[in-house]
Amino acid sequence: MLTIFEIAALLLAFSAFFGWFNHVVIKLPHTIGLLVMALGASLLLLVIDNFFPELGVTSTMQSIIGQIDFYATVMEGMLAFLLFAGALHVDYEFLKDQKWAIGVLATVGVLISTTIIGFGFWYLSGLFGIQIPLMWALVFGALISPTDPVAVLSLLKSVNVPHSLEAKIAGESLFNDGVGVVVFTILLTIAGGSAVAGHGGGEDVIDAYKIAELFFVEAGGGIVLGLITGWIAYRAMAAIDQYTLEILITLGVVAATYAIAIRLHISGPIAVVVTGLLVGNRGARIGMSDVTRKHLFGFWELIDEILNSVLFLLIGLEIIILTLDPSMGWLALACIPLALLGRVMAVSVPILSLSKLLVFTKGTIPVLTWGGLRGGISVALALSLPDNDYKPMILAATYAVVLFSVIIQGMTVKAVISRSVDPSLL
């Protein structure tokens, strides 16, 4: 049994070695390279174990990886700092100009995608002779619908897109994960048979109001909390000029904001995103000297890179402890085009509806569709599901979509951008 420090040391060492090897030999984008190498290492260990079981290599690695609670590590640890780091570097003026498009994509888009993927997954499972209740299929739709801000923001560092389109991609990814988690929580509660679902008559209406109230309380509460803690942070930073202490303030605010959000049952992801936007924009203008701004932004960029590396390494290594049923392989593969269908509808319907009021860059729909990567959040939510007959097929489908999204879409999105967007805008 390894200690927490030993596990952390092992993950950092693997991240450093795989990152170096990828940079020198494979030359893939950093996070994609780490995921590919970790996945390859996991599959290699499984092959070795199949031919030489007496070595016990796979069981040793499984016992190490099995000690890591992926959901807690991502959703209650890394995510707060990754979202803050991402939001810190986003220009609020860009987001403000695109606020209606971002807001509709991050809310209505998630609901459209959840519905299409959920019903599609339910129908496909029946075709393949694997029965799953509709509500559990919708749970899968909810966890796979939001684009992953970690993967998307990492992608934006390596591609060149028009500013207005970049704002839509970044803004949607920063907010729709919070919305997606709220929708996932509601549907999981209903699927689990808790008291949210009604039992006929007027209760259905009452319960519909309860669901709507839960949605708006979680999302709205996250916004309010983020505004409060972000204001406190940049006012405290404006009162001093000591970059080491100001960096410490941001660390404390991020951790405290997320912890308070969890305790109050409101959206932690939305709260830290709002905090990051306030500190990175208004705080940077009025609360930081040039020296502080340089050191603070550099520090969070480094935190972002380190946590990104460990997260994508974990996604690849986690496959070694999953018990995926080969009979579900075809269903899992069929979910890849289903997820893309859900994504294109989630993008097309809001944009076509808003196109009468707003101007959209040519190629917005294909770029947003193909650039909407899924990642660690979807995997973490799938792993958090209670053990039942439906979890294995949801896990298999989630991994298929995430791996295709990060590896295939992530490596080809530049080509999609070059074909879809006017070159003069790049």
C-alpha positions as CSV (number, residue, x, y, z in Angstrom):
1,M,0.0,0.0,0.0
2,L,1.6,3.3,-1.1
3,T,1.2,6.5,0.8
4,I,-0.5,9.6,-0.8
5,F,3.0,11.2,-1.3
6,E,4.3,8.1,-3.0
7,I,1.3,8.0,-5.4
8,A,1.7,11.7,-6.2
9,A,5.5,11.2,-6.7
10,L,4.8,8.3,-9.1
11,L,2.2,10.3,-11.1
12,L,4.5,13.3,-11.4
13,A,7.4,11.1,-12.4
14,F,5.4,9.4,-15.1
15,S,4.1,12.7,-16.3
16,A,7.6,14.2,-16.6
17,F,9.0,11.1,-18.4
18,F,6.1,10.7,-20.8
19,G,6.1,14.4,-21.4
20,W,9.8,14.4,-22.2
21,F,9.5,11.3,-24.4
22,N,6.6,12.8,-26.3
23,H,8.3,16.1,-26.8
24,V,11.6,14.5,-28.0
25,V,10.3,11.5,-30.0
26,I,6.5,11.4,-30.7
27,K,5.9,15.2,-30.9
28,L,2.2,15.1,-30.4
29,P,0.4,18.0,-28.6
30,H,1.4,17.7,-24.9
31,T,-1.8,16.5,-23.3
32,I,-2.8,14.3,-26.3
33,G,0.7,12.7,-26.2
34,L,0.4,12.0,-22.5
35,L,-3.0,10.4,-22.9
36,V,-1.8,8.3,-25.8
37,M,1.3,7.1,-24.0
38,A,-0.5,6.3,-20.8
39,L,-3.2,4.4,-22.7
40,G,-0.5,2.5,-24.6
41,A,1.3,1.7,-21.4
42,S,-1.9,0.4,-19.9
43,L,-2.7,-1.8,-22.9
44,L,0.9,-3.1,-23.0
45,L,0.7,-4.1,-19.3
46,L,-2.6,-6.0,-20.0
47,V,-1.0,-7.8,-23.0
48,I,2.0,-8.8,-20.8
49,D,-0.2,-10.0,-18.1
50,N,-2.1,-12.1,-20.6
51,F,1.0,-13.9,-21.7
52,F,3.0,-13.8,-18.5
53,P,0.6,-13.7,-15.6
54,E,3.2,-15.0,-13.2
55,L,5.0,-11.6,-13.4
56,G,2.1,-9.9,-11.6
57,V,3.0,-6.5,-13.3
58,T,-0.6,-5.6,-14.1
59,S,-1.9,-6.5,-10.6
60,T,0.8,-4.4,-9.0
61,M,-0.2,-1.4,-11.2
62,Q,-3.9,-2.0,-10.7
63,S,-3.4,-1.9,-6.9
64,I,-1.6,1.4,-7.2
65,I,-4.1,3.1,-9.6
66,G,-7.0,1.5,-7.6
67,Q,-5.9,3.6,-4.6
68,I,-6.7,6.8,-6.5
69,D,-10.3,7.9,-6.3
70,F,-10.6,9.4,-9.7
71,Y,-13.9,11.3,-9.0
72,A,-12.6,12.9,-5.8
73,T,-9.2,13.7,-7.4
74,V,-10.8,15.5,-10.4
75,M,-14.1,16.9,-9.2
76,E,-13.1,17.7,-5.6
77,G,-9.4,18.5,-6.2
78,M,-7.9,19.4,-9.5
79,L,-11.0,20.9,-11.2
80,A,-11.2,24.0,-9.0
81,F,-7.6,25.0,-9.7
82,L,-7.8,24.1,-13.4
83,L,-11.0,26.1,-14.0
84,F,-9.6,29.1,-12.1
85,A,-6.4,28.9,-14.1
86,G,-8.4,28.7,-17.3
87,A,-10.8,31.6,-16.4
88,L,-7.9,33.8,-15.2
89,H,-6.5,34.0,-18.7
90,V,-9.8,34.7,-20.5
91,D,-10.5,38.2,-21.5
92,Y,-13.9,39.2,-20.1
93,E,-14.5,41.8,-22.8
94,F,-14.5,38.9,-25.4
95,L,-16.9,37.0,-23.3
96,K,-19.2,40.0,-22.7
97,D,-19.5,40.6,-26.4
98,Q,-20.5,36.9,-26.9
99,K,-22.6,36.6,-23.7
100,W,-25.9,35.6,-25.3
101,A,-24.3,33.0,-27.6
102,I,-22.2,31.6,-24.7
103,G,-25.2,31.5,-22.3
104,V,-27.5,29.7,-24.7
105,L,-24.8,27.2,-25.8
106,A,-23.9,26.5,-22.2
107,T,-27.5,25.9,-21.1
108,V,-29.9,25.1,-23.9
109,G,-27.2,23.4,-25.8
110,V,-26.4,21.0,-22.9
111,L,-30.1,20.2,-22.5
112,I,-30.5,19.5,-26.3
113,S,-27.4,17.3,-26.3
114,T,-28.5,15.4,-23.2
115,T,-31.9,14.7,-24.7
116,I,-30.6,13.5,-28.1
117,I,-27.7,11.4,-26.7
118,G,-29.9,10.0,-23.9
119,F,-32.7,8.9,-26.2
120,G,-30.2,7.7,-28.8
121,F,-28.3,5.6,-26.2
122,W,-31.5,4.1,-25.0
123,Y,-32.5,3.2,-28.6
124,L,-29.0,1.8,-29.5
125,S,-28.7,-0.3,-26.4
126,G,-32.0,-2.0,-27.4
127,L,-30.7,-2.6,-30.9
128,F,-27.6,-4.3,-29.5
129,G,-29.8,-6.4,-27.1
130,I,-28.5,-4.5,-24.0
131,Q,-31.5,-3.1,-22.1
132,I,-31.1,0.1,-20.2
133,P,-33.8,2.2,-18.6
134,L,-34.4,5.5,-20.4
135,M,-33.6,7.6,-17.3
136,W,-30.1,5.9,-17.0
137,A,-29.6,6.5,-20.7
138,L,-30.3,10.2,-20.0
139,V,-27.8,10.2,-17.2
140,F,-25.2,9.1,-19.8
141,G,-26.4,11.9,-22.0
142,A,-25.9,14.4,-19.2
143,L,-22.4,13.3,-18.3
144,I,-21.1,13.2,-21.9
145,S,-22.7,16.4,-23.2
146,P,-20.7,19.2,-21.6
147,T,-17.4,20.0,-23.3
148,D,-14.4,19.6,-21.0
149,P,-12.9,23.0,-20.2
150,V,-9.5,21.5,-19.4
151,A,-9.3,19.7,-22.8
152,V,-10.8,22.6,-24.7
153,L,-8.6,25.4,-23.1
154,S,-5.6,23.2,-23.7
155,L,-6.6,22.8,-27.3
156,L,-7.0,26.6,-27.8
157,K,-3.3,27.1,-26.8
158,S,-2.3,25.1,-29.9
159,V,-4.7,26.4,-32.6
160,N,-5.4,29.8,-34.1
161,V,-9.0,30.9,-34.3
162,P,-10.8,34.3,-34.7
163,H,-11.2,36.1,-31.4
164,S,-15.0,36.0,-31.5
165,L,-15.0,32.3,-32.1
166,E,-12.3,31.7,-29.5
167,A,-14.5,33.5,-26.9
168,K,-17.5,31.3,-27.7
169,I,-15.4,28.1,-27.4
170,A,-13.7,29.1,-24.2
171,G,-16.8,30.7,-22.6
172,E,-19.0,27.7,-23.4
173,S,-16.5,25.2,-22.1
174,L,-16.0,27.2,-18.9
175,F,-19.7,27.4,-18.0
176,N,-21.4,24.3,-19.6
177,D,-19.5,21.9,-17.3
178,G,-21.1,23.5,-14.3
179,V,-24.5,23.3,-16.0
180,G,-23.8,19.7,-17.1
181,V,-22.9,18.6,-13.6
182,V,-26.2,20.1,-12.2
183,V,-28.2,18.3,-14.9
184,F,-26.3,15.1,-14.2
185,T,-27.0,15.4,-10.5
186,I,-30.8,15.9,-11.1
187,L,-31.1,13.0,-13.6
188,L,-29.0,10.7,-11.4
189,T,-31.3,11.5,-8.4
190,I,-34.4,10.7,-10.5
191,A,-32.8,7.5,-11.9
192,G,-31.9,6.4,-8.4
193,G,-35.5,6.6,-7.4
194,S,-35.1,9.5,-4.9
195,A,-37.8,11.9,-4.0
196,V,-37.4,14.3,-7.0
197,A,-39.6,12.3,-9.3
198,G,-43.4,12.6,-8.9
199,H,-45.9,9.9,-8.8
200,G,-48.8,11.3,-10.7
201,G,-51.4,14.0,-10.5
202,G,-50.3,17.4,-9.3
203,E,-47.1,16.1,-7.8
204,D,-45.5,15.9,-11.2
205,V,-46.0,19.7,-11.6
206,I,-44.7,20.3,-8.1
207,D,-41.7,18.1,-8.7
208,A,-41.0,19.8,-12.1
209,Y,-40.8,23.1,-10.1
210,K,-38.5,21.4,-7.6
211,I,-36.2,20.3,-10.4
212,A,-36.2,23.8,-12.0
213,E,-35.6,25.3,-8.6
214,L,-32.7,22.9,-7.9
215,F,-31.2,23.8,-11.3
216,F,-31.4,27.6,-10.8
217,V,-30.3,27.5,-7.2
218,E,-27.2,25.5,-8.0
219,A,-26.2,27.5,-11.0
220,G,-27.3,30.9,-9.7
221,G,-25.8,30.2,-6.3
222,G,-22.5,29.4,-8.0
223,I,-22.5,32.8,-9.8
224,V,-23.3,34.7,-6.6
225,L,-20.7,33.0,-4.6
226,G,-18.1,33.5,-7.3
227,L,-18.9,37.2,-7.5
228,I,-18.5,37.6,-3.7
229,T,-15.3,35.6,-3.3
230,G,-13.8,37.2,-6.5
231,W,-14.6,40.7,-5.2
232,I,-13.0,39.9,-1.8
233,A,-9.9,38.5,-3.5
234,Y,-9.2,41.4,-5.8
235,R,-10.0,44.0,-3.1
236,A,-7.6,42.3,-0.7
237,M,-4.9,42.2,-3.5
238,A,-5.5,45.9,-4.3
239,A,-4.6,46.8,-0.7
240,I,-1.1,45.3,-0.9
241,D,1.8,45.0,-3.4
242,Q,3.5,41.7,-2.6
243,Y,3.2,39.1,-5.3
244,T,4.0,36.1,-3.1
245,L,1.2,37.0,-0.8
246,E,-1.2,37.8,-3.6
247,I,-0.6,34.4,-5.2
248,L,-1.3,32.8,-1.8
249,I,-4.6,34.8,-1.7
250,T,-5.7,33.4,-5.0
251,L,-4.8,29.9,-3.9
252,G,-6.8,30.3,-0.7
253,V,-9.8,31.9,-2.5
254,V,-10.0,29.1,-5.0
255,A,-9.9,26.3,-2.4
256,A,-12.3,28.2,-0.1
257,T,-14.8,29.0,-2.9
258,Y,-15.0,25.4,-4.1
259,A,-15.2,24.0,-0.5
260,I,-18.0,26.5,0.4
261,A,-19.9,25.6,-2.8
262,I,-19.7,21.9,-2.0
263,R,-21.0,22.6,1.5
264,L,-23.8,24.8,0.3
265,H,-24.8,22.4,-2.5
266,I,-24.3,25.0,-5.3
267,S,-22.1,24.8,-8.4
268,G,-18.4,24.8,-7.5
269,P,-17.3,24.9,-11.1
270,I,-19.4,27.9,-11.9
271,A,-18.3,29.7,-8.7
272,V,-14.5,29.3,-9.4
273,V,-14.9,30.3,-13.0
274,V,-16.7,33.6,-12.0
275,T,-13.9,34.2,-9.4
276,G,-11.2,33.6,-12.0
277,L,-12.8,36.0,-14.4
278,L,-13.1,38.7,-11.8
279,V,-9.5,38.3,-10.6
280,G,-8.0,37.9,-14.0
281,N,-9.7,40.9,-15.5
282,R,-10.9,43.5,-13.0
283,G,-8.4,42.3,-10.4
284,A,-5.5,42.4,-12.9
285,R,-6.4,46.0,-13.9
286,I,-6.9,47.6,-10.5
287,G,-5.4,45.2,-8.0
288,M,-2.1,44.1,-9.4
289,S,1.2,45.8,-10.2
290,D,3.0,44.7,-13.3
291,V,5.4,42.6,-11.3
292,T,2.5,40.8,-9.5
293,R,0.6,40.3,-12.7
294,K,3.6,38.7,-14.4
295,H,4.3,36.4,-11.4
296,L,0.7,35.5,-10.7
297,F,-0.3,34.7,-14.2
298,G,3.0,32.7,-14.7
299,F,2.3,30.7,-11.5
300,W,-1.2,29.8,-12.6
301,E,-0.1,28.9,-16.1
302,L,2.4,26.5,-14.5
303,I,-0.2,25.0,-12.2
304,D,-2.5,24.6,-15.2
305,E,0.2,22.7,-17.2
306,I,1.2,20.4,-14.3
307,L,-2.4,19.5,-13.3
308,N,-3.3,19.1,-17.0
309,S,-0.4,16.6,-17.4
310,V,-1.4,14.5,-14.4
311,L,-5.1,14.5,-15.4
312,F,-4.6,13.2,-18.9
313,L,-2.0,10.7,-17.6
314,L,-4.7,9.5,-15.2
315,I,-7.3,9.1,-17.9
316,G,-5.0,6.9,-19.8
317,L,-3.9,4.8,-16.8
318,E,-7.4,4.4,-15.4
319,I,-8.2,2.0,-18.2
320,I,-6.1,-0.6,-16.5
321,I,-8.5,-1.0,-13.6
322,L,-11.8,-0.8,-15.5
323,T,-13.6,-4.1,-16.2
324,L,-14.9,-3.4,-19.6
325,D,-17.1,-6.1,-21.1
326,P,-16.0,-6.8,-24.8
327,S,-19.6,-7.5,-25.7
328,M,-20.3,-3.8,-25.2
329,G,-17.6,-2.8,-27.7
330,W,-20.0,-2.2,-30.6
331,L,-22.4,-0.2,-28.5
332,A,-19.5,1.9,-27.2
333,L,-18.3,2.6,-30.7
334,A,-21.8,3.5,-31.9
335,C,-21.9,6.1,-29.2
336,I,-19.1,8.1,-30.9
337,P,-21.3,9.2,-33.9
338,L,-24.2,9.6,-31.5
339,A,-22.2,12.0,-29.3
340,L,-21.2,14.0,-32.4
341,L,-24.8,14.1,-33.5
342,G,-25.8,15.4,-30.1
343,R,-23.0,18.0,-30.3
344,V,-23.8,19.3,-33.7
345,M,-27.5,19.7,-32.8
346,A,-26.5,21.4,-29.5
347,V,-24.5,23.9,-31.5
348,S,-26.7,24.3,-34.6
349,V,-30.0,24.9,-32.9
350,P,-28.9,27.8,-30.7
351,I,-26.7,29.4,-33.3
352,L,-29.3,29.2,-36.1
353,S,-31.9,30.6,-33.7
354,L,-29.6,33.5,-32.7
355,S,-28.3,34.2,-36.2
356,K,-31.2,36.6,-36.8
357,L,-30.0,38.8,-33.9
358,L,-26.2,38.1,-33.8
359,V,-23.5,37.8,-36.3
360,F,-21.5,34.6,-36.3
361,T,-18.2,33.9,-37.9
362,K,-18.3,31.6,-40.9
363,G,-17.5,28.1,-39.9
364,T,-18.7,28.6,-36.3
365,I,-20.9,25.4,-36.3
366,P,-18.3,22.9,-37.6
367,V,-15.5,24.4,-35.4
368,L,-17.6,24.4,-32.3
369,T,-18.8,20.9,-33.1
370,W,-15.4,19.3,-33.7
371,G,-13.6,21.4,-31.1
372,G,-16.1,20.4,-28.3
373,L,-13.8,17.9,-26.6
374,R,-14.9,15.6,-23.8
375,G,-12.4,14.7,-21.1
376,G,-11.8,14.1,-17.4
377,I,-15.1,15.5,-16.2
378,S,-17.1,13.0,-18.2
379,V,-14.9,10.1,-17.0
380,A,-15.1,11.3,-13.4
381,L,-18.9,11.5,-13.5
382,A,-19.2,8.0,-15.1
383,L,-16.9,6.5,-12.4
384,S,-19.0,8.2,-9.7
385,L,-22.1,6.3,-10.7
386,P,-23.4,3.7,-8.1
387,D,-22.5,0.1,-8.9
388,N,-25.4,-1.4,-10.9
389,D,-26.1,-3.3,-14.1
390,Y,-25.9,-0.1,-16.2
391,K,-22.6,1.3,-15.0
392,P,-20.3,-0.9,-17.1
393,M,-22.0,0.0,-20.4
394,I,-22.0,3.7,-19.5
395,L,-18.3,3.5,-18.6
396,A,-17.5,1.8,-21.9
397,A,-19.4,4.3,-23.9
398,T,-17.9,7.2,-22.0
399,Y,-14.3,6.0,-22.5
400,A,-14.9,5.4,-26.2
401,V,-16.3,9.0,-26.7
402,V,-13.6,10.6,-24.6
403,L,-10.7,8.8,-26.3
404,F,-12.0,9.6,-29.7
405,S,-12.7,13.2,-28.7
406,V,-9.3,13.9,-27.2
407,I,-7.1,12.0,-29.7
408,I,-8.9,12.1,-33.0
409,Q,-10.8,15.4,-32.7
410,G,-7.9,17.0,-30.9
411,M,-5.4,16.1,-33.6
412,T,-7.6,17.1,-36.5
413,V,-9.3,20.2,-35.3
414,K,-6.7,22.4,-37.0
415,A,-7.7,20.9,-40.3
416,V,-11.3,21.6,-39.6
417,I,-10.6,25.2,-38.7
418,S,-8.5,25.8,-41.9
419,R,-11.2,24.4,-44.0
420,S,-14.1,26.1,-42.3
421,V,-12.9,29.6,-41.3
422,D,-12.0,32.4,-43.6
423,P,-8.1,32.5,-43.7
424,S,-8.1,36.3,-43.5
425,L,-9.6,36.0,-40.0
426,L,-6.9,33.7,-38.7
